[in-house]
Amino acid sequence: MTTTYKRFSDGNFARKIVAIRADLDVPLSNGEILDDTKIRNLIPTLQELIKAQAKVVILASLGEQTGEYNDENSLMQVRFAIGNLLAKPIKFVDVANCDNSIKFMEFGDVLILENLNFHKEEFKGKPADKENFMEKITTYCTSFVNEAFGGDESLASISILEKKLPSYYGLSYQKDLDSIEKMKEGFREPAVLIIGGEGRLDKLTGLKKVVTKFNQILVGGEMALYFLSAKGVKTGKTKLDEKALKKTQEIIKLVESKKIQLILPIDHIVSESLENPVAIDNDVQVVPNNKFIVDLGEKTLVLFREVIESAKTIAWYGPMGRYEIEDFNRGTESIGEYIALSASKDCVKVALGASTLVAINKLKVKQKRFNCLIPNAKAYLDLA
């Protein structure tokens, strides 16, 4: 951090104009919000500010940093979602035209600014350009609340506001920091890391920093293809990225040198096509070249459950298969339920990453059985 943040409870926001940087980069499909966890995480802070009769200006981004308007990534749907949760209308305007909107707000009003990624000054340019971009906000607002846990601190909406205004953690941000600290302090063995989802290079790079903190590592999803392939096991038709595969090999060498138990799928659910998927049992680890791995097999689920039931610390990062398709969601749903219901009551359980939280929400896994749900997995991995 470039400035000293105070806890939200230390701030006096009564009848003040407060800028709040939120993480509202929610998954969308055809204009529909697939998972509103990030929006719900923001609500407690908004409610406290409204209670204090503050004027609240929300800054956020969504999707790619394009520097130009894109209707698909408008925050309009997010605006309506926030309004529904707060049961009040939310004002909406672009940052370039926000003068009068802020000037004529009533106390207790909430204003959300259109996607900051539509403006290149948010994510690139000289410091002077970024200061000019945020000038209207720093002119009218008297406090800055950061609710973008793990957000890029070079962004204008963070770097400039934290430099120019008294700065505070939002309630959700502080909760995530406290949860990570609590997990670090109460980290007990056996500690289990469950990896799934996409096999991306950046994700593997982040994981390499933390794998040695765990005793056992379970791997599913596309990630399992990389680990199996790195060990010489045929993984079917899916094409793998060579750089990501090399990083996987580095991780395997690292965990083996530390005598960490790496547990990979021993059977799978496969399909001959992803366009017209049909579930087929593949009761061995090797997969034919004409098939795609789409989920964990039954024997693997039994193996993974035994590990989960004996764990004292669990971090789950990534779905176990193509859970969006009903025939292929059993692995992800089962792992979620094992963590929520089969792991011991005193086990510390953390779910990481947007795709994990989307899966938990879609498959109705009991969220209350988790100690912490952190959408920004990178931020967790950096701090863990």
C-alpha positions in Angstrom: 0.0 0.0 0.0 1.2 3.5 -0.7 -0.7 4.9 2.2 -1.8 3.9 5.6 -5.3 2.5 5.6 -7.5 2.6 8.7 -10.3 0.2 9.6 -13.7 1.2 8.5 -14.9 1.5 12.1 -12.3 4.3 12.6 -13.9 6.5 10.0 -16.5 9.3 10.5 -18.6 9.2 7.4 -21.6 11.0 8.7 -23.0 13.4 6.0 -19.7 13.1 4.1 -19.1 12.4 0.4 -17.4 9.0 0.2 -15.7 7.5 -2.8 -15.7 3.7 -2.7 -13.6 1.6 -5.1 -15.4 -1.7 -5.5 -14.6 -5.0 -7.1 -17.7 -5.5 -9.3 -16.0 -7.6 -12.1 -18.8 -10.1 -12.1 -19.3 -12.9 -14.6 -21.9 -12.0 -17.2 -23.7 -14.0 -19.9 -26.1 -12.3 -22.4 -26.4 -9.4 -19.9 -27.3 -11.7 -17.0 -25.2 -11.8 -13.9 -24.1 -15.4 -13.3 -22.8 -14.9 -9.8 -23.5 -11.8 -7.5 -21.0 -12.7 -4.7 -18.9 -9.6 -5.3 -22.0 -7.4 -5.3 -23.3 -8.9 -2.1 -19.9 -8.5 -0.5 -20.2 -4.7 -1.1 -23.6 -4.3 0.5 -22.7 -4.2 4.2 -20.3 -1.3 3.6 -22.9 0.5 1.5 -25.6 0.0 4.2 -23.3 1.5 6.9 -22.6 4.5 4.7 -26.2 5.0 3.9 -27.0 4.7 7.7 -24.5 7.5 8.3 -26.3 9.6 5.7 -23.2 9.8 3.5 -23.3 10.5 -0.2 -21.7 7.4 -1.8 -19.9 7.4 -5.1 -19.0 3.9 -6.3 -16.1 3.4 -8.8 -15.6 0.0 -10.4 -14.5 -1.8 -13.6 -15.8 -4.8 -15.5 -14.2 -6.9 -18.2 -11.2 -6.1 -20.3 -9.3 -2.8 -20.2 -10.4 -1.5 -23.6 -10.3 2.3 -23.2 -13.5 2.5 -25.2 -17.2 2.0 -24.5 -18.6 -1.5 -24.9 -22.3 -2.1 -24.3 -21.7 -5.7 -23.1 -19.5 -4.5 -20.2 -21.7 -1.7 -19.0 -22.3 -1.6 -15.3 -26.0 -1.0 -15.8 -27.0 -4.5 -14.7 -24.8 -4.2 -11.7 -26.4 -0.9 -10.9 -29.9 -2.6 -10.9 -28.5 -5.5 -8.8 -27.2 -3.2 -6.1 -30.5 -1.2 -6.1 -32.5 -4.5 -5.6 -30.3 -5.5 -2.7 -30.5 -2.1 -1.1 -34.2 -1.6 -2.0 -33.5 1.9 -3.3 -32.7 3.6 -6.6 -29.1 3.9 -7.6 -27.9 6.9 -9.7 -25.7 6.2 -12.7 -23.4 8.3 -14.8 -20.1 8.2 -16.6 -17.1 9.6 -14.7 -16.5 12.3 -17.4 -19.9 13.8 -16.6 -20.2 13.2 -12.9 -19.9 16.8 -11.7 -23.6 17.7 -11.3 -24.6 14.2 -10.3 -22.3 14.4 -7.3 -23.0 18.0 -6.6 -26.8 17.5 -6.4 -26.8 14.2 -4.5 -28.9 14.0 -1.4 -27.5 12.6 1.8 -27.9 8.8 1.8 -27.9 8.6 -2.0 -25.7 6.1 -3.9 -24.2 6.9 -7.3 -22.3 4.3 -9.4 -20.0 5.5 -12.2 -19.9 3.7 -15.5 -17.2 1.1 -16.1 -13.8 2.8 -15.6 -12.2 0.4 -18.1 -13.9 2.5 -20.8 -11.3 5.2 -20.0 -7.6 4.4 -20.8 -6.5 6.9 -18.0 -7.7 4.4 -15.5 -5.1 1.8 -16.3 -2.3 3.5 -18.3 -0.7 6.8 -18.8 1.4 9.2 -16.7 0.6 10.0 -13.1 -0.6 13.5 -14.2 -3.1 11.9 -16.6 -4.4 9.7 -13.8 -4.7 12.7 -11.4 -6.7 14.6 -14.0 -8.9 11.6 -14.6 -9.8 11.4 -10.9 -9.9 15.2 -10.3 -13.7 15.4 -10.0 -13.7 12.6 -7.4 -10.9 14.1 -5.3 -12.5 17.5 -5.5 -15.9 16.5 -4.2 -15.1 13.4 -2.0 -13.7 13.7 1.5 -12.9 10.0 2.2 -11.9 6.9 0.2 -13.0 3.4 1.1 -11.3 0.5 -0.7 -13.5 -2.6 -1.3 -11.4 -3.9 -4.2 -9.5 -6.6 -2.4 -6.4 -7.5 -4.3 -7.0 -4.7 -6.9 -4.2 -3.4 -9.0 -2.7 -0.5 -7.0 -1.5 1.2 -10.2 -5.1 1.9 -11.3 -6.0 5.6 -11.1 -9.1 4.9 -9.0 -6.9 3.3 -6.3 -3.5 5.0 -6.6 -4.8 8.5 -6.8 -7.6 8.3 -4.3 -5.5 6.6 -1.6 -2.9 9.3 -2.1 -5.3 12.3 -2.1 -7.9 11.2 0.5 -8.1 9.7 4.0 -8.3 6.0 3.2 -10.1 3.1 4.9 -10.6 -0.6 4.3 -14.2 -1.6 3.4 -15.9 -4.1 5.7 -15.5 -6.9 3.1 -11.9 -6.1 2.4 -11.1 -6.0 6.1 -13.0 -9.3 6.6 -10.9 -11.0 3.9 -7.6 -9.6 5.4 -8.7 -10.8 8.9 -9.7 -14.2 7.5 -6.3 -14.7 5.8 -4.5 -13.6 9.0 -6.7 -16.0 11.0 -6.0 -18.8 8.6 -2.2 -18.2 8.8 -2.3 -18.1 12.6 -4.5 -21.1 12.9 -3.0 -23.1 10.0 -3.1 -26.7 11.1 -2.0 -29.9 9.5 -2.9 -31.9 7.6 -3.4 -28.9 5.3 -5.0 -29.7 1.9 -4.9 -27.6 -1.3 -7.5 -28.5 -3.9 -6.7 -27.2 -7.4 -9.0 -27.2 -10.3 -10.3 -25.0 -13.1 -8.3 -23.7 -16.0 -4.6 -24.6 -16.5 -3.4 -21.1 -17.0 0.3 -20.0 -16.8 -0.5 -17.0 -14.5 -2.5 -19.3 -12.2 0.2 -21.9 -12.0 2.8 -19.2 -11.3 0.7 -18.0 -8.3 0.2 -21.5 -7.0 4.0 -22.2 -7.1 4.4 -19.6 -4.3 2.1 -21.4 -1.9 2.1 -25.2 -2.7 4.8 -25.9 -0.1 2.6 -24.6 2.7 0.4 -27.7 2.3 0.8 -31.4 3.1 -1.4 -32.8 0.4 -2.5 -31.4 -3.0 -5.6 -32.7 -4.9 -5.9 -31.8 -8.6 -8.9 -31.8 -10.8 -10.4 -29.9 -13.7 -8.2 -28.8 -16.6 -5.4 -28.4 -14.1 -5.3 -32.2 -13.7 -4.6 -32.6 -17.4 -1.4 -30.6 -17.0 -0.2 -32.5 -14.0 -1.1 -35.9 -15.5 0.6 -34.9 -18.8 3.7 -33.7 -17.0 3.9 -37.1 -15.5 3.7 -38.8 -18.9 0.0 -39.9 -18.7 -2.1 -39.6 -21.9 -4.9 -37.1 -21.3 -6.9 -37.3 -24.4 -7.9 -34.7 -27.0 -7.4 -31.4 -25.1 -4.5 -29.3 -26.4 -2.2 -28.0 -23.6 -0.2 -24.8 -23.5 3.5 -25.6 -23.5 4.5 -22.8 -21.1 1.9 -23.8 -18.6 3.0 -27.4 -18.9 6.6 -26.4 -18.2 5.4 -24.5 -15.1 3.5 -27.6 -14.0 6.7 -29.6 -14.2 8.4 -27.1 -12.0 5.7 -27.4 -9.4 5.8 -31.2 -9.5 9.6 -31.1 -8.9 9.1 -28.6 -6.0 6.4 -30.6 -4.2 8.3 -33.8 -4.6 11.5 -32.3 -3.2 9.4 -31.2 -0.1 7.8 -34.7 0.1 4.3 -33.2 -0.3 1.7 -35.7 -1.4 0.4 -34.9 -4.9 -2.9 -36.8 -5.6 -4.1 -36.9 -9.2 -7.3 -38.4 -10.7 -7.2 -42.2 -11.2 -10.3 -42.3 -13.3 -12.4 -39.8 -15.3 -15.7 -39.0 -16.9 -15.0 -38.3 -20.6 -16.8 -37.3 -23.8 -16.0 -37.7 -27.4 -17.3 -34.2 -28.2 -17.6 -30.9 -26.3 -20.2 -29.5 -28.8 -22.5 -32.5 -28.2 -21.3 -33.9 -24.9 -22.2 -37.4 -23.7 -20.8 -38.7 -20.4 -18.7 -41.9 -20.7 -16.9 -43.6 -17.8 -13.2 -44.0 -18.2 -12.2 -46.2 -15.3 -8.5 -45.9 -15.7 -6.1 -42.9 -15.5 -5.0 -43.0 -19.2 -7.5 -41.4 -21.6 -7.7 -42.3 -25.4 -6.7 -39.6 -27.9 -10.2 -39.3 -29.3 -11.8 -38.2 -25.9 -12.0 -35.2 -23.7 -11.7 -35.3 -19.9 -14.8 -33.5 -18.5 -15.1 -34.6 -14.8 -13.7 -36.7 -12.0 -14.5 -40.4 -11.9 -16.1 -42.3 -9.1 -12.8 -43.9 -7.8 -11.2 -40.5 -7.7 -14.0 -39.0 -5.7 -13.7 -41.8 -3.1 -9.9 -41.1 -2.9 -10.4 -37.3 -2.6 -13.1 -37.7 0.1 -10.8 -39.6 2.4 -8.2 -36.9 2.2 -10.8 -34.1 2.8 -12.3 -35.9 5.8 -9.0 -35.9 7.6 -7.9 -32.4 6.8 -7.6 -29.5 9.4 -7.1 -26.8 6.8 -8.5 -26.7 3.2 -8.1 -24.2 0.4 -10.2 -25.0 -2.6 -9.3 -23.1 -5.9 -11.1 -24.1 -9.0 -14.0 -26.4 -10.2 -13.3 -30.1 -10.7 -14.7 -30.4 -14.3 -17.1 -28.8 -16.7 -19.7 -28.2 -14.0 -21.8 -25.9 -16.2 -23.2 -29.1 -17.9 -25.4 -31.1 -15.6 -24.0 -34.5 -16.6 -20.5 -33.2 -15.7 -21.1 -31.4 -12.5 -20.9 -34.3 -10.0 -17.2 -33.9 -9.3 -17.4 -30.2 -8.4 -20.6 -30.6 -6.5 -19.2 -33.6 -4.5 -16.0 -31.9 -3.6 -17.9 -28.8 -2.4 -20.2 -31.0 -0.3 -17.3 -33.0 1.1 -15.6 -29.8 2.2 -18.8 -28.3 3.6 -20.3 -31.4 5.2 -17.7 -34.2 5.6 -14.6 -32.3 6.8 -14.4 -31.9 10.5 -16.1 -28.9 12.2 -12.9 -27.4 13.4 -11.4 -27.6 9.9 -10.6 -24.1 8.4 -12.2 -24.0 4.9 -11.5 -21.3 2.3 -12.9 -21.2 -1.2 -10.9 -19.1 -3.7 -11.5 -17.6 -7.1 -14.5 -16.3 -9.0 -15.1 -19.6 -10.9 -15.1 -21.6 -7.6 -17.7 -19.2 -6.1 -19.8 -19.3 -9.3 -19.8 -23.1 -9.0 -20.6 -23.1 -5.3 -23.5 -20.8 -6.0 -24.8 -22.7 -9.0 -24.6 -26.1 -7.4 -26.1 -24.8 -4.1 -23.1 -25.9 -1.9 -23.6 -24.7 1.7 -21.6 -21.4 1.7 -22.0 -20.9 5.5 -19.9 -24.0 6.1 -16.9 -22.2 4.7 -14.8 -19.8 6.8 -14.1 -17.5 3.9 -15.1 -17.0 0.3 -12.5 -14.9 -1.6 -13.3 -14.0 -5.2 -9.8 -12.7 -5.8 -7.6 -15.8 -5.5 -4.4 -13.9 -6.6 -4.8 -11.6 -3.7 -5.1 -14.5 -1.3 -2.1 -16.3 -2.9 0.0 -13.2 -2.6 -0.8 -12.8 1.1 -1.0 -16.5 2.2 
